[in-house]
């Protein structure tokens, strides 16, 4: 059985953190979401700096 109280507390903390972030960084209010569903994982040295920068730039349009 799912511990509803445990997850309720986590949700409340997450909402509080989001509110603090948006208060301290007003530019975040312009975003539809703080996170995307995509991610990038690679070992150090296996990818070039340019590849990482290209990935980050592509995420700005998401």
Secondary structure as GFF3:
##gff-version 3
##sequence-region A 1 62
A	DSSP	alpha_helix	4	24	.	.	.	ID=ss1
A	DSSP	three_ten_helix	26	30	.	.	.	ID=ss2
A	DSSP	alpha_helix	49	59	.	.	.	ID=ss3
###
